[in-house]
Amino acid sequence: MAETRKTFQIRQPQDVRYSGHGSGGFTASLEWDAGLAARLNGNLARAQTYVDQTCIDRMEPEAPFRSGVLREAATLGTVTGSGLIVQSTPYARRQYYEHKKQSKWFERMKNRHKDSIQKEAGKIACGK
């Protein structure tokens, strides 16, 4: 089953305006920006693509290396933006859990880099 990019579906009220009068004589009104949901959905998709690609790039040096196939498998098997990193080699699972020195390379990468990845993804998601 081929993975595809995640589709974010933030919805917003259409043509909704709210006006109110408060004590002390002030008036407040709220009107939705018509393009808000589209911008947020696009920002979230870009943030997901950033997270996927950055995780692949940063876990590559952590993965065992003999011929390079295992390290390249994440790039070849993943649709960036899908939220799922796939290393499609017959031996990837066994290497991931059983390699003596370099097992669980994604977990090791995540422990080292998760804060910086989250920070940058947050900036992208906010449109910065």
Salt bridges, closest charged atoms under 4 A:
GLU31 OE1 - ARG17 NE 3.37
ASP33 OD2 - ARG39 NH2 2.66
GLU62 OE1 - ARG108 NH1 2.55
GLU62 OE2 - ARG112 NH1 2.39
GLU98 OE1 - ARG94 NE 2.89
GLU107 OE1 - LYS110 NZ 3.24
